[in-house]
Amino acid sequence: MLTQHRKAAILDALRQDGQVLAKALSERFEVSEDTIRRDLRELAAEGLLQRVHGGALPASTAVAPFAQRQTQEPEAKLAIAKAAAAMIEDGQVVIVDGGTTSARLVQCLPPTLSATIVTHSPSVAVALVEHPRVDVIVIGGRLFKHSIVTVGAAAVEAISHIRADLYFMGVTGVHPTQGLSTGDLEEAYIKRALAARAAETVVLASAAKLNAASPFSIGDITLAQTIIVEQETDRALTDPIERRGVTVRRAG
């Protein structure tokens, strides 16, 4: 089998099964595991999969620049944002992550809500300027322009002084065994630090993020207590998450 045909077959298997193992592929195609690892390296370099120990997972498509991501999955993100906003109660302290779904979340907050929003996203903070009853606390630090959020030691220090009721986390990958992941190392540190300061972490997960992985681990899937998905999300994607003890809430 030609290399290009083998690679196409690997991607087909990945789409069908949700993951591939190097040893099984080696046996299937009757080539060495070194050959399969080379194929996986080359496919990963093209952004077509995410290598993990022993094989590969689908690569998250939710890693484009912020402006481009604003146009992706708009209806799904709005539905998820509405479901998230409905979880916030008067008097709560709520951490809102950066990201395009989070930007929609704060737009969905009712004008009667009285709460405190903590965020390391300048765009989320600015979106709340006109809200009549929401106090806003902005976490400072170095601006990571790709996601328009602050990161670094100053942000971690500020986070350590917060006790929140809820944390709405944005991720680029949600996988039942490989956990929660994102495309930047410093962002992963910040998200872990924020989760540690909240009584409940809620992950906002549109379809592009499910059963996918990105290079940097935030933590095990159980770092979240709840994951909000689209109403019509296939149960084959959500059942393994629920079996890990995480609540799946369907938006809509």
C-alpha positions, -999 to +999 in steps of 0.1 A: +000+000+000+013+035-009+020+058+019-007+083+009-033+055+008-022+043+042-025+078+056-059+082+041-069+048+057-056+060+091-076+091+089-107+071+080-102+048+110-097+079+132-130+093+120-148+060+125-134+049+158-124+082+175-088+070+181-061+048+166-034+027+181+000+024+165+003-014+172-031-022+158-023-001+126+010-018+122-007-052+122-035-041+099-012-027+073+016-052+078+042-026+083+065-018+112+054+004+141+082+028+132+065+033+098+032+040+115+048+064+139+063+083+110+029+084+093+013+098+125+041+124+129+035+136+094-002+137+098+002+156+131+024+181+114-004+188+089-028+193+118-049+163+109-045+144+142-031+148+177-006+122+187-009+106+222+009+078+239+005+047+218-015+062+189-035+093+180-068+111+185-087+136+163-071+170+164-094+198+177-105+222+150-112+249+177-077+263+175-081+290+149-075+327+156-102+344+178-117+363+149-121+332+128-135+312+157-162+338+162-178+326+129-176+289+137-206+270+151-225+302+160-259+285+167-243+258+189-223+283+209-253+305+215-274+276+228-245+265+251-240+301+263-277+304+271-276+272+291-245+284+310-260+318+318-291+301+332-269+284+358-258+317+374-278+329+405-280+362+423-251+368+447-227+343+432-191+349+423-185+334+388-153+330+368-158+333+331-130+321+309-120+337+276-132+324+242-159+328+217-186+309+237-178+328+268-183+361+249-218+349+240-224+338+276-221+373+291-243+386+264-270+362+276-270+374+312-304+389+322-303+426+332-319+417+366-289+394+375-269+407+405-236+388+406-198+393+404-180+381+373-142+374+375-124+371+342-090+372+326-105+382+293-106+419+285-132+414+259-155+396+284-150+425+308-158+452+283-189+433+272-202+437+308-196+474+310-233+483+304-247+456+326-265+474+354-260+449+383-230+428+375-197+437+392-166+429+371-132+419+384-104+417+358-074+395+363-043+412+350-011+397+334+005+393+300-020+395+271-021+363+251-034+377+218-045+345+202-073+340+228-074+376+241-068+365+277-041+373+303-016+347+314+016+345+334+027+347+370+007+379+378-025+362+367-018+331+388-011+353+418-044+372+414-063+339+409-050+325+442-071+351+461-104+342+446-131+319+459-158+314+432-191+295+430-188+286+393-160+286+367-171+284+331-140+269+313-133+271+276-112+243+261-103+231+227-104+193+235-127+171+256-119+134+257-131+108+283-096+093+288-072+120+276-091+147+295-094+185+289-068+202+267-059+234+250-035+247+224-012+268+247+009+258+277+004+290+297-034+289+291-034+254+305-018+266+337-043+294+340-073+271+335-060+247+361-055+275+386-090+289+379-106+254+384-088+251+417-105+283+430-141+273+421-166+251+438-179+238+404-162+239+370-184+238+340-169+232+306-185+247+275-181+221+247-194+225+212-192+195+188-157+204+174-142+199+209-157+165+218-136+134+215-107+156+203-073+166+218-049+195+217-012+195+227-014+208+263-033+190+290-054+210+314-063+180+335-084+149+337-120+150+325-131+149+362-116+183+367-150+194+355-182+186+374-204+195+344-200+197+306-225+216+285-230+202+250-254+208+221-289+192+225-285+168+196-250+156+205-246+119+198-248+098+230-218+078+218-198+110+226-214+118+259-219+084+275-182+078+281-180+112+298-209+104+321-193+070+329-164+090+344-188+107+368-191+140+350-226+155+345-235+162+308-261+190+304-277+194+270-283+229+258-317+237+242 
